[in-house]
Amino acid sequence: MKSSNIRSRATILKLALRSMGIQIVDPVPGVGKEIKENILGLYKIDNCNDLKPNELILYDKITTKLVENQTSPFQLVRVDSDFFVKLRNSNELLLKVNFSKRPKYYSFTTNIGTPMKNVAQLMGEDCLAFAVDKQCHYFTNGLYCKYCNITPTNLESKIDRISNLNDFRETVCATKDSLWYYCLTGGTFENRDIECQYYTKLGNIIKDELSKNSFSGPFSLSPPNNLDLLNNLCETGVDVISFNPDISKESVFKFLCPGKAKIGLNKYFDAALKAKELWGEGNVVIQYMVGPWETKDELLSQVQKRLNDGILVNLTTFYPSPKSSINFGVTKLNELIEIYLDYSEKIHESGLFPNKRNSILTSESANRSSIANEVVKGYLTRDSYEKDIEIKKIVGELSE
């Protein structure tokens, strides 16, 4: 199979595995040693507690978070020394896969004895991901997003809710020669102005440790009440900022995200427009989830509005999380593919991509819950989808 065809198939399978998970039939040797293990960090996205690989590399940098699901139609099997993805009801191997290497810093501790892997986790091969607040204020008053389990995850993990600043600095220092992206995200603070100021403090630590005037983000935070605080955040040198309402449909937003709804969708958009003045077009992102609560046309109309304002959009793929208060089914695979293909066309028509990062939000390998980067880079097109008759047939069967 040609590399272009492999990329197309890998992209489709990434989307399928994100929305359906995979059953691990044969154990993977070397997890926690040579292979990067799963760590109970920001959100828990499956019901399995045993040690398992954190990611699957489907081809080159096309990487997905490994979501173990015992009832998935997909299986991870070993043939000799290699691992493959196959369908449960077929012996045909769909794609050979690899696993992300365990970074050296996962074995390091800070000066006060904190495991660095509990301070920041590696997403893909090049992104250091910090959960600034590993809980969310809205869990204290019942206004949390109904699909979210950030606070239950943190309580289960027993990892410190907010990392020690010196631990943060030491982890950045220990990894600065091998990583290029710095993702800061997490739950909403009770005071969103303090949240923005804290992200600014962390951004300045990164800037100091790297001795650079700019570095690759993203920082994904709540809109501050005082939008002028974004000026100081911009001065840290982070190159992209993201605001994540997650839901684009107003009525669904109020139902699923009652806390964020008190902030208001318009506040998210106002913050993005203010940030665009500072960071420039193509360097500010609004993030939505693709879920069964709205139609393709409803979602893409909101995507178009943001693009018309010079704001990029990142689409992530909804997957039901354990211990969240409500679980929907997932969007059918054929519908997901159509949404992402239409989304890609809109991004290109906007002229906001390619940007200086050549990515929608974070790096290709680190954006593990979305195929946004893959479709805008042309790995999956309508033509390549039509030509892979085998995978198209599988998509049709799984979408029935």
C-alpha positions as CSV (number, residue, x, y, z in Angstrom):
1,M,0.0,0.0,0.0
2,K,1.4,3.5,-0.9
3,S,2.2,5.8,1.9
4,S,-0.6,8.2,0.8
5,N,-3.1,5.3,1.0
6,I,-1.7,4.2,4.4
7,R,-2.1,7.8,5.7
8,S,-5.7,7.9,4.6
9,R,-6.6,4.5,6.2
10,A,-4.7,5.4,9.4
11,T,-6.7,8.7,9.6
12,I,-10.0,6.9,9.3
13,L,-8.9,4.2,11.8
14,K,-7.8,7.0,14.2
15,L,-11.3,8.4,14.1
16,A,-12.9,5.0,14.5
17,L,-10.7,4.0,17.5
18,R,-11.3,7.4,19.1
19,S,-15.1,6.9,18.9
20,M,-15.3,3.2,19.5
21,G,-12.1,2.2,21.4
22,I,-10.3,-1.1,20.9
23,Q,-10.1,-4.4,22.7
24,I,-6.5,-5.4,23.6
25,V,-6.4,-9.1,22.8
26,D,-2.7,-9.7,23.2
27,P,-0.7,-8.1,26.0
28,V,1.9,-5.5,25.0
29,P,5.3,-6.2,26.5
30,G,7.5,-3.3,27.7
31,V,4.8,-1.0,28.9
32,G,6.2,1.3,31.6
33,K,9.7,0.5,30.5
34,E,10.3,1.1,26.8
35,I,6.7,1.9,26.0
36,K,4.9,5.0,27.4
37,E,2.3,3.9,29.9
38,N,-1.2,5.3,30.5
39,I,-1.3,7.6,33.6
40,L,-4.4,8.6,35.4
41,G,-4.1,12.3,34.7
42,L,-6.6,14.9,33.5
43,Y,-9.6,12.8,32.4
44,K,-10.2,9.1,32.5
45,I,-11.7,7.9,29.3
46,D,-12.1,4.1,29.8
47,N,-13.0,1.8,32.7
48,C,-9.7,-0.1,32.7
49,N,-7.1,0.3,35.5
50,D,-4.3,-2.0,34.5
51,L,-1.1,-0.9,33.0
52,K,-1.4,-0.4,29.3
53,P,0.1,1.7,26.4
54,N,-0.9,5.3,26.5
55,E,-1.1,5.7,22.7
56,L,-1.2,3.9,19.4
57,I,0.9,5.2,16.5
58,L,-1.1,4.2,13.4
59,Y,1.4,5.6,10.9
60,D,4.2,8.1,11.0
61,K,2.8,10.8,13.4
62,I,-0.8,9.8,13.2
63,T,-1.4,9.0,16.9
64,T,-4.4,8.2,19.0
65,K,-5.1,7.9,22.7
66,L,-5.5,4.2,23.4
67,V,-9.1,3.8,24.7
68,E,-9.6,0.2,25.8
69,N,-13.1,-1.0,25.2
70,Q,-13.9,-4.7,25.6
71,T,-17.0,-4.5,23.4
72,S,-15.3,-2.6,20.5
73,P,-15.5,-4.0,17.0
74,F,-11.8,-3.4,16.8
75,Q,-9.1,-5.6,18.3
76,L,-5.3,-5.1,18.9
77,V,-3.6,-8.4,18.1
78,R,0.0,-9.6,18.0
79,V,1.4,-11.5,15.0
80,D,5.0,-12.6,15.7
81,S,6.6,-9.5,17.1
82,D,4.3,-7.0,15.5
83,F,0.9,-5.5,16.5
84,F,-2.0,-4.9,14.2
85,V,-5.6,-3.5,14.2
86,K,-8.2,-5.9,13.0
87,L,-12.0,-6.3,13.2
88,R,-13.4,-8.6,15.8
89,N,-15.3,-10.6,13.2
90,S,-12.5,-10.9,10.6
91,N,-9.0,-12.3,10.5
92,E,-7.8,-9.7,8.0
93,L,-5.3,-7.3,9.4
94,L,-6.2,-3.7,8.7
95,L,-3.1,-1.8,9.8
96,K,0.2,-2.4,11.5
97,V,0.7,-0.2,14.5
98,N,3.4,0.9,16.9
99,F,3.5,2.4,20.4
100,S,4.9,5.7,21.7
101,K,8.3,5.4,23.4
102,R,8.5,6.1,27.1
103,P,10.3,9.4,27.7
104,K,13.3,9.5,30.0
105,Y,11.7,12.1,32.3
106,Y,9.0,9.6,33.3
107,S,11.6,8.1,35.5
108,F,12.7,11.4,37.1
109,T,11.5,13.0,40.3
110,T,11.7,16.6,41.3
111,N,13.7,17.9,44.3
112,I,10.9,17.3,46.7
113,G,10.3,13.8,45.3
114,T,7.3,14.3,43.0
115,P,7.3,12.0,40.0
116,M,7.7,14.3,36.9
117,K,5.1,12.2,35.0
118,N,2.6,13.3,37.6
119,V,3.5,17.0,36.9
120,A,3.2,16.8,33.1
121,Q,2.4,14.0,30.7
122,L,3.9,13.6,27.2
123,M,1.3,13.8,24.5
124,G,2.5,12.3,21.2
125,E,6.2,12.6,20.8
126,D,6.7,16.3,21.4
127,C,4.1,18.0,23.6
128,L,4.5,18.5,27.4
129,A,0.9,18.6,28.7
130,F,0.2,20.2,32.1
131,A,-3.1,20.1,33.8
132,V,-3.0,23.5,35.6
133,D,-6.0,22.7,37.8
134,K,-6.8,19.0,37.8
135,Q,-10.2,19.6,39.2
136,C,-12.9,22.1,38.2
137,H,-14.7,24.7,40.3
138,Y,-18.0,23.7,38.8
139,F,-17.9,20.3,40.6
140,T,-18.3,22.2,43.9
141,N,-21.7,23.7,43.0
142,G,-23.2,21.0,40.6
143,L,-22.7,23.1,37.5
144,Y,-20.0,21.0,35.9
145,C,-20.2,19.8,32.3
146,K,-22.3,16.7,32.3
147,Y,-19.9,14.7,30.1
148,C,-16.9,15.6,32.2
149,N,-15.1,13.6,34.9
150,I,-12.1,15.7,35.6
151,T,-12.6,16.0,39.4
152,P,-13.5,12.3,39.9
153,T,-10.4,11.4,37.9
154,N,-8.1,13.6,40.1
155,L,-9.6,12.3,43.3
156,E,-9.1,8.7,42.1
157,S,-5.5,9.4,41.0
158,K,-4.5,11.1,44.3
159,I,-2.2,13.4,42.3
160,D,-1.9,16.9,43.7
161,R,-4.7,19.1,42.3
162,I,-2.4,22.0,41.4
163,S,1.3,21.2,40.9
164,N,4.0,22.9,42.9
165,L,5.6,25.8,41.0
166,N,9.1,24.5,41.5
167,D,8.0,21.0,40.3
168,F,6.6,22.7,37.2
169,R,9.9,24.6,36.6
170,E,12.0,21.5,37.1
171,T,9.9,19.4,34.7
172,V,10.2,22.1,32.0
173,C,13.9,22.3,32.6
174,A,14.4,18.5,32.4
175,T,12.6,18.2,29.1
176,K,13.4,21.5,27.3
177,D,16.0,19.9,24.9
178,S,13.6,17.3,23.5
179,L,10.1,18.9,23.4
180,W,8.7,21.7,21.4
181,Y,5.0,22.2,22.4
182,Y,3.7,23.2,25.8
183,C,0.0,22.5,26.5
184,L,-1.6,24.1,29.5
185,T,-5.2,23.2,30.2
186,G,-7.5,22.0,33.0
187,G,-10.6,22.8,35.0
188,T,-12.1,26.3,35.5
189,F,-10.9,28.3,38.5
190,E,-13.5,29.9,40.8
191,N,-12.0,33.2,39.8
192,R,-11.3,33.2,36.1
193,D,-9.1,36.3,36.3
194,I,-6.8,34.5,38.8
195,E,-6.9,31.6,36.4
196,C,-5.5,33.8,33.5
197,Q,-2.9,35.3,35.9
198,Y,-1.8,31.8,36.9
199,Y,-1.5,30.7,33.3
200,T,0.6,33.8,32.7
201,K,2.9,32.9,35.7
202,L,3.4,29.4,34.2
203,G,4.0,30.9,30.8
204,N,6.7,33.1,32.1
205,I,8.4,30.1,33.8
206,I,8.4,28.3,30.4
207,K,9.8,31.4,28.7
208,D,12.5,31.8,31.3
209,E,13.6,28.2,31.2
210,L,13.7,28.1,27.4
211,S,15.4,31.5,27.2
212,K,13.2,32.3,24.1
213,N,10.9,35.1,23.3
214,S,8.3,32.7,21.9
215,F,7.4,29.1,22.2
216,S,4.7,26.7,20.9
217,G,1.5,26.2,22.9
218,P,-1.4,25.8,23.2
219,F,-2.7,27.4,26.4
220,S,-6.4,26.5,26.7
221,L,-8.1,28.4,29.5
222,S,-11.4,30.0,30.5
223,P,-12.2,33.5,29.3
224,P,-11.2,35.9,32.0
225,N,-13.7,38.5,33.1
226,N,-11.1,41.2,32.5
227,L,-10.0,40.6,28.9
228,D,-7.1,43.0,29.3
229,L,-5.3,40.3,31.3
230,L,-4.8,38.6,28.0
231,N,-2.2,41.2,27.2
232,N,0.2,39.9,29.9
233,L,-0.5,36.3,28.8
234,C,0.5,37.2,25.2
235,E,3.7,38.6,26.5
236,T,4.8,35.2,27.8
237,G,5.5,34.3,24.1
238,V,3.1,31.4,23.8
239,D,2.1,31.3,20.1
240,V,-1.5,30.0,20.3
241,I,-4.3,30.3,22.7
242,S,-7.6,28.3,22.8
243,F,-11.0,28.8,24.4
244,N,-13.0,25.6,24.7
245,P,-16.8,26.0,25.1
246,D,-17.0,22.5,23.6
247,I,-20.6,22.8,22.6
248,S,-21.6,25.2,19.8
249,K,-25.4,24.9,20.1
250,E,-26.8,27.4,22.6
251,S,-29.7,25.2,24.0
252,V,-27.5,22.2,24.3
253,F,-24.7,24.3,25.9
254,K,-27.0,25.4,28.6
255,F,-28.1,21.8,29.3
256,L,-24.7,20.1,29.1
257,C,-22.5,22.9,30.5
258,P,-24.5,24.9,33.0
259,G,-21.4,26.4,34.6
260,K,-19.8,27.4,31.3
261,A,-23.3,28.7,30.2
262,K,-23.1,31.2,33.1
263,I,-19.9,32.5,31.4
264,G,-21.9,32.5,28.1
265,L,-20.9,31.6,24.6
266,N,-20.6,35.3,23.7
267,K,-17.9,35.7,26.4
268,Y,-15.9,32.9,24.8
269,F,-16.2,34.6,21.4
270,D,-15.4,38.1,22.8
271,A,-12.3,36.6,24.4
272,A,-11.3,35.0,21.1
273,L,-11.7,38.3,19.3
274,K,-9.7,40.2,21.9
275,A,-7.0,37.5,21.7
276,K,-6.9,37.8,17.9
277,E,-5.9,41.4,18.3
278,L,-2.9,40.2,20.3
279,W,-1.9,36.9,18.7
280,G,-3.2,37.6,15.1
281,E,-5.4,35.6,12.8
282,G,-4.9,31.8,12.8
283,N,-3.3,31.8,16.3
284,V,-6.5,31.9,18.3
285,V,-8.7,28.8,18.4
286,I,-12.2,27.9,19.5
287,Q,-12.7,24.3,20.3
288,Y,-15.9,22.3,19.8
289,M,-16.7,18.6,20.3
290,V,-18.4,16.6,17.6
291,G,-21.3,14.8,19.3
292,P,-24.8,13.5,18.6
293,W,-26.4,16.5,20.2
294,E,-26.4,18.5,17.0
295,T,-26.5,18.0,13.2
296,K,-23.6,18.4,10.9
297,D,-25.1,21.6,9.4
298,E,-25.6,23.1,12.9
299,L,-22.0,22.4,13.9
300,L,-20.5,23.6,10.6
301,S,-22.5,26.8,10.5
302,Q,-20.9,27.7,13.8
303,V,-17.5,26.7,12.5
304,Q,-18.0,29.0,9.6
305,K,-19.0,31.9,11.8
306,R,-15.8,31.6,13.8
307,L,-13.7,31.3,10.6
308,N,-15.4,34.4,9.3
309,D,-14.1,36.2,12.4
310,G,-10.5,35.0,11.7
311,I,-10.7,32.5,14.5
312,L,-9.5,28.9,13.9
313,V,-11.7,26.0,15.1
314,N,-10.4,22.7,16.4
315,L,-12.9,19.8,16.3
316,T,-12.4,17.0,18.9
317,T,-14.4,13.8,18.9
318,F,-16.7,12.9,21.8
319,Y,-16.2,9.7,23.6
320,P,-18.4,8.7,26.6
321,S,-16.3,9.0,29.9
322,P,-16.8,6.8,32.9
323,K,-18.2,8.6,36.0
324,S,-19.5,11.5,34.0
325,S,-23.1,12.2,34.9
326,I,-24.5,11.6,31.5
327,N,-23.4,9.5,28.5
328,F,-24.6,9.9,25.0
329,G,-23.9,7.5,22.2
330,V,-21.3,8.5,19.7
331,T,-21.8,10.0,16.2
332,K,-21.9,7.4,13.5
333,L,-18.5,6.9,11.9
334,N,-19.7,7.7,8.3
335,E,-21.2,11.0,9.7
336,L,-17.9,11.8,11.5
337,I,-15.9,11.4,8.3
338,E,-18.3,13.7,6.4
339,I,-18.1,16.3,9.1
340,Y,-14.3,16.3,9.1
341,L,-14.1,16.4,5.3
342,D,-16.5,19.4,5.2
343,Y,-14.6,21.0,8.0
344,S,-11.3,20.6,6.1
345,E,-12.7,22.4,3.1
346,K,-14.0,25.3,5.3
347,I,-10.6,25.7,6.9
348,H,-8.8,25.9,3.6
349,E,-11.3,28.3,2.2
350,S,-10.8,30.6,5.2
351,G,-7.1,31.1,4.4
352,L,-6.2,30.7,8.1
353,F,-4.3,27.5,7.4
354,P,-1.5,26.6,6.9
355,N,-0.2,28.8,9.7
356,K,3.3,29.2,11.1
357,R,2.8,26.1,13.3
358,N,1.4,24.1,10.4
359,S,-1.2,22.7,12.8
360,I,-4.7,23.5,14.0
361,L,-3.8,23.7,17.7
362,T,-1.0,21.4,18.8
363,S,1.3,19.1,17.0
364,E,0.1,16.3,14.7
365,S,1.1,13.5,17.1
366,A,-0.2,15.3,20.2
367,N,-3.7,16.1,18.9
368,R,-4.8,12.6,19.7
369,S,-8.6,13.1,20.0
370,S,-9.2,14.6,16.6
371,I,-8.3,14.2,13.0
372,A,-8.3,18.0,12.4
373,N,-4.6,18.1,11.5
374,E,-4.8,15.0,9.3
375,V,-7.7,16.3,7.2
376,V,-6.3,19.8,6.7
377,K,-3.0,18.3,5.7
378,G,-4.7,16.2,3.1
379,Y,-4.1,12.8,4.6
380,L,-7.8,12.0,4.2
381,T,-9.7,13.4,1.2
382,R,-12.9,12.5,-0.5
383,D,-10.9,10.9,-3.3
384,S,-8.7,8.8,-1.0
385,Y,-11.8,7.7,1.0
386,E,-13.6,6.6,-2.2
387,K,-10.5,4.6,-3.4
388,D,-10.1,2.6,-0.2
389,I,-13.0,0.3,-1.0
390,E,-12.3,-2.1,1.9
391,I,-12.2,0.6,4.6
392,K,-15.2,2.3,3.1
393,K,-17.2,-0.9,3.3
394,I,-16.1,-1.3,6.9
395,V,-17.2,2.2,7.7
396,G,-20.6,1.5,6.2
397,E,-21.1,-1.7,8.2
398,L,-20.0,0.0,11.5
399,S,-22.4,2.9,10.8
400,E,-25.5,0.9,10.4
